[in-house]
Amino acid sequence: MHPPRISASSYSNTAPLVWSFLYGSNHGKVEIILDNAPARSAELLGQDRVDAALVPVIASQFIDGVRLLPDVCVGAKERVRSVCLVTRGADLADVCSVSLDTSSRTSVVLTKIIFREFLGTEPAWRDASPDIDAMLAESDAALLIGDPALSLSSNPDYRTFDLANLWRDHTGLGFIFAMWMTRRDRVNIDFAAARNEGLGHLDEIVANYEPHIPLSHEELIAYLSNNISYQPDDSMLKGLELYLDLASKHRLVETQVPTIRYVS
């Protein structure tokens, strides 16, 4: 029998969830596919090419028969740092066009909710590759996610707006960006135990990303241990429900009554 096949993005914020499968006690027990774009994992799951995938939560509304695996996520209680809108100094209220990094459909939908529901505006939307200078050459603002966004968090040339923080300011709730999902009746993988093992090796994880992200070792540790939440709490789960309701309200998903199904 072939080992289970799983997929996840290779961003630093997912590393604690996959470390066990790459280097730890689960090494060799699964086949793992890594890609820079979370949307790619959603595509593989939708094509039934993997048994489980760590995918943007909006995928729960458009992949047939998909169910969420509980208790593990990539989310934030307040500030996430690695999902942000970027301008050259403009306030969001003055933004008339936005270039969208489409690597994560959840973040694209969240951006549109923030403008439509909270700011009451509708900028022109443009899909773009995650190149900040090219994005801002054609738009007033740019949506960046993952390590490219994290790399800009301390750059004085840009003004950044943290999406999880904006969500918190307007709703008082936390936010979940991604969760493990499956189309199987069951998946014999303990993702919570794998998460816990990964969180016990943050120094090793950070050492792998330090050459590529212009933050100190201590800053990256703080990012993975303080900004990112890997276990959803009540506020984050309520935030997920509200997010899907607002996505439906603004016709950003096809389902009129969003549903969240979990593996029992």
C-alpha positions in Angstrom: 0.0 0.0 0.0 1.3 3.4 -0.9 1.9 5.9 1.9 -0.6 8.8 2.2 0.1 11.8 -0.1 -0.2 15.3 1.4 0.5 18.8 0.1 1.4 22.2 1.6 3.0 25.4 0.8 6.7 26.0 1.5 6.3 29.3 3.3 8.0 29.7 6.6 4.7 29.9 8.4 3.7 26.4 7.4 7.1 24.9 8.3 6.2 23.9 11.8 3.2 21.9 10.4 5.3 19.9 8.0 8.7 19.6 9.8 7.8 16.2 11.2 7.0 14.8 7.7 10.3 16.2 6.3 12.7 15.6 9.2 11.0 14.2 12.2 9.1 11.1 13.4 6.8 11.1 10.4 9.6 11.2 7.9 9.1 8.5 5.3 5.5 7.7 6.4 3.9 10.1 3.9 4.7 11.5 0.5 4.7 15.3 0.7 4.5 17.8 -2.1 5.6 21.3 -1.4 4.9 24.4 -3.5 5.2 28.2 -2.9 1.6 28.8 -3.6 -1.1 27.6 -1.2 -3.5 27.7 -4.1 -1.5 24.9 -5.7 -2.3 22.6 -2.8 -6.0 23.4 -3.2 -5.7 22.5 -6.8 -4.2 19.2 -6.0 -6.8 18.4 -3.5 -9.6 19.4 -5.9 -8.1 17.1 -8.5 -8.1 14.3 -5.8 -4.3 13.9 -6.3 -3.5 14.0 -2.6 -5.1 12.5 0.5 -4.9 15.8 2.5 -3.6 19.3 1.9 -3.0 22.4 3.9 -5.1 24.8 1.9 -6.7 28.3 2.2 -9.9 28.1 4.1 -12.0 29.5 1.3 -11.4 26.2 -0.5 -13.9 24.7 1.9 -16.6 26.4 -0.2 -15.6 25.2 -3.7 -13.9 21.8 -3.5 -16.5 19.0 -3.7 -16.8 16.8 -0.7 -14.0 18.5 1.2 -13.9 18.4 5.0 -11.6 20.2 7.5 -9.3 18.4 9.9 -9.9 20.1 13.3 -7.5 21.5 15.8 -4.6 22.6 13.4 -4.4 25.7 11.4 -2.4 28.6 10.2 -4.0 31.7 11.7 -3.5 34.8 13.8 -5.2 36.1 16.9 -4.2 39.7 16.2 -1.3 40.5 13.8 0.0 38.0 11.2 2.7 40.1 9.5 2.9 37.9 6.4 -0.4 38.8 4.8 -0.6 42.5 4.1 -1.7 45.3 1.8 1.2 47.5 0.7 1.2 51.1 -0.5 3.8 53.7 -1.1 2.3 55.8 1.7 -1.3 56.1 0.7 -4.1 55.3 3.2 -6.4 52.4 2.2 -9.4 54.8 2.0 -7.6 56.5 -0.9 -6.8 53.3 -2.8 -8.5 53.1 -6.2 -6.7 50.0 -7.6 -5.1 46.8 -6.0 -2.7 44.3 -7.5 -3.5 40.9 -6.0 -1.1 38.1 -5.3 -3.4 35.2 -6.2 -1.2 32.6 -4.4 -3.9 32.4 -1.7 -7.6 32.8 -2.6 -8.5 33.2 1.1 -6.4 36.4 1.2 -7.8 37.7 -2.0 -11.4 37.3 -0.7 -10.4 38.8 2.6 -9.0 41.9 0.8 -12.2 42.3 -1.1 -14.2 42.0 2.1 -12.1 44.6 3.8 -12.7 47.1 1.0 -16.4 46.3 0.4 -17.7 45.6 3.9 -15.4 47.8 6.1 -14.2 50.6 3.9 -17.2 50.8 1.6 -15.2 51.1 -1.6 -14.5 49.0 -4.7 -11.1 49.4 -6.2 -10.1 48.0 -9.6 -8.6 44.5 -9.1 -5.6 43.2 -11.0 -4.1 39.7 -10.7 -0.3 39.9 -10.4 2.8 37.9 -9.6 4.3 38.7 -6.2 6.7 41.4 -7.3 6.1 44.5 -5.1 7.7 47.1 -7.4 5.8 45.8 -10.5 2.6 45.6 -8.6 2.8 49.2 -7.3 3.8 50.4 -10.7 0.3 49.7 -12.0 -1.8 49.9 -8.8 -2.2 52.1 -5.7 -1.9 49.0 -3.4 -0.6 45.5 -3.5 -1.7 42.3 -1.7 1.3 40.2 -0.7 1.3 36.9 1.2 3.8 34.6 2.8 7.6 35.3 2.9 7.5 38.1 0.3 5.2 40.0 2.6 7.2 39.2 5.7 10.3 40.5 4.0 8.6 43.9 3.7 7.4 44.2 7.3 10.4 46.4 8.3 11.0 48.2 5.0 10.6 52.0 5.5 10.0 52.5 1.7 6.5 50.9 2.0 3.4 51.3 4.2 2.0 48.0 5.2 -1.5 47.1 6.5 -1.7 43.8 8.2 -4.8 41.9 7.1 -5.3 40.0 10.3 -5.0 43.2 12.3 -7.5 45.0 10.0 -9.9 42.1 10.5 -9.4 42.2 14.3 -10.0 46.0 14.3 -13.3 45.7 12.5 -14.6 42.4 14.0 -12.9 41.9 17.3 -12.1 38.3 16.1 -9.1 36.2 15.2 -8.6 34.8 11.7 -7.8 31.4 10.2 -6.0 31.5 6.8 -5.4 27.8 6.2 -6.3 24.3 7.5 -5.6 20.7 6.6 -8.5 19.4 4.5 -9.4 16.1 2.9 -11.9 14.4 0.7 -11.4 11.0 2.3 -13.6 9.5 5.0 -10.6 9.5 7.3 -6.8 10.2 7.2 -4.6 8.2 9.4 -2.2 11.0 10.2 -2.0 12.8 13.5 -1.5 16.4 12.3 -1.8 17.8 15.8 1.1 15.7 17.0 3.1 16.6 13.9 2.4 20.3 14.7 3.6 19.9 18.3 6.8 18.2 17.1 7.5 21.0 14.6 7.0 23.7 17.2 9.6 22.0 19.3 12.2 22.6 16.6 11.7 26.3 15.7 15.4 27.0 15.9 16.2 24.5 13.2 13.2 25.7 11.1 14.3 29.4 11.4 17.9 28.4 10.4 16.5 27.1 7.1 14.8 30.4 6.3 17.3 33.0 7.6 19.2 33.2 4.4 16.1 34.1 2.4 14.2 36.4 4.7 15.8 39.7 5.9 14.8 39.3 9.6 16.9 38.2 12.5 16.8 34.8 14.1 15.0 36.3 17.1 12.4 38.1 14.9 11.7 34.9 12.9 11.2 32.9 16.2 8.8 35.6 17.4 6.9 35.5 14.1 6.4 31.7 14.3 5.7 31.6 18.0 3.7 34.8 18.6 2.2 36.1 15.4 1.2 32.7 13.9 -1.3 30.6 15.8 -1.3 26.9 14.9 -4.3 25.9 17.0 -7.6 27.6 16.5 -9.3 29.1 19.5 -13.0 30.2 19.9 -12.3 33.7 18.5 -10.6 32.3 15.4 -13.3 29.8 14.7 -16.0 32.5 15.1 -13.9 34.6 12.7 -13.9 31.8 10.2 -17.7 31.6 10.3 -18.1 35.4 9.9 -15.5 35.5 7.1 -17.4 32.8 5.1 -20.7 34.6 5.7 -19.3 37.9 4.4 -17.7 36.1 1.4 -21.2 34.8 0.6 -22.8 38.2 1.2 -20.5 39.9 -1.3 -20.8 37.0 -3.8 -17.2 36.0 -3.5 -18.2 32.4 -3.2 -21.0 30.6 -5.0 -22.6 29.0 -1.9 -25.5 31.1 -0.5 -25.3 29.4 2.9 -21.6 28.6 3.7 -21.0 25.3 5.3 -18.0 24.1 7.3 -17.7 20.3 7.5 -15.2 18.6 9.8 -13.8 15.1 9.8 -15.3 13.4 12.8 
